[in-house]
Amino acid sequence: MKPAAFRYHAPRTVDEAVALLAELAPDDGRVLAGGQSLVPIMAFRLARPSHLIDINGVDGLSTIAAKGGKLTIGACVRHAAFYRPVVEGPLGKLLATVVRHIAHHPIRTRGTFCGSLAHADPASEWCMVAATLDAGIVLRSVRGTRTVAAGAFFEGIMTTARADDELVTAVELPVLPADTRAGFCEFSRRAGDFALGMALACFRLKDGAIVDARLGVGGAEARPRRIAQAEAALNGRAPSPEVFEAAAAAAAAAIDPLEDVNTNAEYRRDLIRAMTRRALERAAA
């Protein structure tokens, strides 16, 4: 199928882009960056925006910069940019690991990190990374700029705290300390499919005990989030199969699983238990 008719706009600056959004958002103006989610649903006419605002020509949105303990990723940075570590240390290695689980290579060459966050698919790997690491999502409009914590940004299935006239210009990830251990694990029925469940574990060791534990899950609920119960089961304890299993059980018990025709709640709950345990084992390895 072909998309419904729309007017195409190609701003050259962020100011021009947000001015267009302020004018056109009430008339269903949509932003195009990578287009790997938007274009297919337009082709099926599940979305029929009257205006398309292409930000690929906007100056300054394709940069990645590490400064002041933060890694700032611009709105037009492609998934493929993370094939190699973009910053030294655990964060760069983690992003390079996660990116290879995102769809397929052609999609990674066009899709964008920030676009994934704006789309807010529960099965998005980048959304889970942002939620687990307490990323800040930078939003710009004609009213000014604000930064929303990932935990507050994701509100539900493809629903965020972004207002219609706001543009996601960047995401800010904290640069992880050099001694951080990180592990990621996800399950999908086939390589490149949407994940049915995934987990990200990060922690440090102090005197043989786990500190600063972060445990996030995605794909199993309406939004990605950290699981405080699992983190409490980890902090202050020495890494061990028993501790990891207890944290995994806590994560599984804490979620409100999505259900569909192929996957019931108990399956997803058990999947999160398994993904959490494996993510912790990979972090400890």
C-alpha positions in Angstrom: 0.0 0.0 0.0 0.9 3.6 -0.3 0.6 6.3 2.4 -2.1 8.9 2.4 -1.3 12.3 1.0 0.8 14.6 3.3 2.8 17.8 3.1 6.6 17.4 3.4 8.7 19.8 5.4 12.5 19.9 5.7 13.7 22.3 8.4 17.4 23.1 8.6 17.6 24.2 12.3 16.0 23.0 15.6 14.3 26.3 15.9 12.6 25.8 12.5 11.6 22.2 13.4 10.0 23.2 16.7 8.2 26.2 15.1 6.7 23.8 12.5 5.7 21.4 15.3 4.0 24.3 17.2 2.1 25.2 14.1 1.3 21.7 12.7 1.1 19.4 15.7 -2.7 20.2 16.2 -3.1 19.2 12.6 -1.3 15.9 13.1 2.2 16.9 12.2 4.7 14.0 12.7 8.5 14.0 12.9 10.6 11.8 10.6 14.1 10.8 11.6 14.9 7.1 10.8 11.4 6.3 9.8 11.7 2.6 10.5 8.5 2.6 12.6 6.6 5.6 11.1 7.0 4.8 7.4 5.6 1.2 7.6 2.5 2.2 9.6 2.0 5.1 7.1 2.2 2.6 4.2 -0.5 0.5 5.9 -2.5 3.7 6.6 -2.5 3.0 10.3 -1.1 6.5 10.6 -2.2 9.3 8.3 -0.3 12.4 9.3 -1.2 15.6 7.3 2.4 16.9 7.7 5.7 15.2 7.8 8.6 17.1 9.4 11.9 15.6 8.3 14.7 16.4 10.7 17.5 14.6 8.9 18.9 17.9 7.6 18.8 19.7 10.9 22.3 20.8 12.0 23.7 19.3 15.2 21.4 16.3 15.7 23.8 13.6 14.4 26.4 13.9 17.1 27.5 11.8 20.1 29.5 13.5 22.8 30.8 12.5 26.2 31.1 15.4 28.7 30.5 16.0 32.4 29.8 12.3 33.1 27.1 12.1 30.5 27.0 10.6 27.0 24.7 12.8 24.8 23.2 11.1 21.8 21.6 13.4 19.2 18.2 12.8 17.7 19.5 11.6 14.3 22.2 9.2 15.5 21.6 5.8 13.9 21.6 2.5 15.7 24.6 1.4 13.6 26.8 4.1 15.2 27.0 1.9 18.3 28.5 -1.2 16.6 31.8 0.0 18.1 32.1 1.5 21.6 31.3 5.3 21.3 32.7 5.9 24.8 35.4 4.2 26.8 34.5 1.8 29.6 31.4 -0.3 30.4 28.8 2.0 28.8 30.4 1.8 25.4 30.7 -2.0 25.6 27.1 -2.3 26.8 25.7 -0.3 23.9 27.8 -2.2 21.4 26.3 -5.5 22.8 22.7 -4.3 22.9 22.7 -2.8 19.4 23.2 -6.2 17.7 19.8 -7.4 19.1 17.9 -4.6 17.4 16.0 -5.9 14.3 18.3 -6.4 11.3 21.2 -4.6 9.8 19.3 -2.5 7.2 17.0 -1.2 9.9 20.0 -0.4 12.1 21.5 1.8 9.4 18.5 4.0 9.3 16.7 3.8 12.6 17.7 6.1 15.4 18.3 5.8 19.1 16.1 8.8 20.0 13.4 7.7 17.6 13.1 4.4 19.5 12.6 6.3 22.7 10.0 8.6 21.1 8.1 5.6 19.6 8.2 3.9 23.0 7.6 0.3 21.9 7.7 -1.9 25.0 10.0 -4.3 23.2 12.6 -1.6 22.3 16.1 -2.4 23.6 17.1 1.3 23.8 14.0 2.1 25.8 15.0 -0.5 28.4 18.6 0.8 28.4 17.4 4.3 29.0 15.0 3.3 31.8 17.6 1.1 33.5 20.4 3.7 33.4 18.0 6.6 34.4 18.7 8.5 31.2 17.4 12.0 30.6 15.3 12.7 27.5 15.8 16.2 26.2 12.7 17.8 24.8 12.6 21.1 22.9 9.6 23.3 21.9 8.9 27.0 21.2 8.3 27.2 25.0 11.8 26.1 25.8 13.8 23.0 26.7 13.2 20.4 29.4 14.8 17.1 30.4 12.5 14.3 31.5 13.9 11.3 33.4 13.3 8.0 31.5 11.3 6.6 34.4 8.8 9.4 33.9 9.0 9.6 30.2 7.7 6.1 29.3 4.0 6.1 30.3 2.6 3.0 28.5 2.5 1.2 25.2 3.8 3.8 22.6 2.8 6.5 25.1 5.3 9.1 26.5 5.4 12.3 28.4 6.3 14.2 25.2 3.8 16.9 24.3 2.7 17.1 20.7 4.7 20.2 20.0 7.9 18.9 21.5 10.9 17.4 19.7 13.2 14.9 21.2 16.6 16.5 20.4 18.8 14.2 22.5 19.1 11.6 25.2 21.7 11.8 28.0 23.0 8.5 29.4 25.2 8.5 32.6 28.8 7.3 31.9 29.1 4.2 34.0 32.1 3.9 36.5 35.0 1.9 35.2 34.4 -0.9 37.6 30.7 -1.4 36.6 29.7 -4.9 35.5 26.9 -5.1 33.0 24.9 -8.0 31.5 22.1 -8.0 28.9 19.9 -10.8 27.8 16.7 -11.0 25.7 14.5 -13.7 24.1 12.7 -13.4 20.7 11.3 -16.3 18.7 13.6 -15.5 15.8 16.6 -13.3 15.4 15.5 -9.8 14.7 11.9 -10.3 16.0 10.5 -8.1 18.8 11.7 -9.3 22.2 9.2 -11.1 24.3 11.3 -10.4 27.4 14.6 -8.9 28.2 16.7 -7.8 31.2 19.7 -5.5 31.8 21.8 -5.8 35.0 24.5 -3.4 36.2 26.3 -3.4 39.5 29.7 -2.8 41.2 31.5 -4.8 43.8 32.8 -3.4 47.0 34.6 -5.7 49.5 33.1 -8.6 47.6 29.5 -7.4 47.9 27.2 -5.9 45.2 26.6 -2.2 45.4 24.7 0.3 43.1 22.6 -2.5 41.5 20.4 -1.6 38.6 18.0 -4.2 37.2 15.7 -3.2 34.4 13.3 -5.3 32.3 11.5 -4.7 29.0 9.3 -6.4 26.5 7.1 -8.0 29.2 5.1 -5.0 30.4 3.5 -1.9 28.9 6.7 0.1 29.6 10.3 -0.7 30.5 11.4 0.0 34.1 13.8 -0.7 36.9 12.7 -3.4 39.4 13.4 -2.1 42.9 12.5 -5.5 44.5 15.2 -7.2 42.5 17.8 -4.5 43.2 17.1 -4.8 46.9 17.7 -8.6 46.7 21.2 -7.8 45.2 22.6 -4.9 47.1 24.9 -5.8 50.0 25.1 -9.5 49.0 28.0 -11.4 47.4 27.3 -12.6 43.8 26.2 -16.2 43.8 23.7 -18.4 41.9 21.4 -18.3 44.9 21.4 -14.5 45.1 20.9 -14.2 41.4 18.0 -16.6 41.5 16.4 -14.7 44.3 16.7 -11.4 42.4 15.3 -13.1 39.3 12.3 -14.4 41.3 11.7 -10.9 42.7 11.7 -9.4 39.2 9.3 -12.0 37.9 6.9 -11.5 40.8 7.0 -7.7 40.4 5.9 -7.4 36.8 2.4 -7.0 35.3 2.9 -9.1 32.2 1.4 -8.4 28.8 -0.6 -11.1 27.2 -1.4 -11.9 23.6 -2.7 -14.8 21.5 0.7 -16.5 21.6 2.1 -15.6 25.0 0.2 -15.7 28.3 1.1 -13.9 31.5 2.8 -16.8 33.2 5.0 -17.5 30.2 6.2 -13.9 30.2 6.7 -13.9 34.0 8.9 -17.0 33.8 10.7 -15.5 30.8 11.6 -12.5 32.8 12.9 -14.7 35.6 15.2 -16.5 33.2 16.4 -13.3 31.4 17.1 -11.6 34.7 19.2 -14.5 36.0 21.1 -14.8 32.7 21.8 -11.0 32.6 23.2 -11.2 36.1 25.3 -14.2 35.3 26.7 -12.3 32.3 27.4 -9.3 34.4 29.3 -11.4 36.9 31.3 -13.4 34.3 
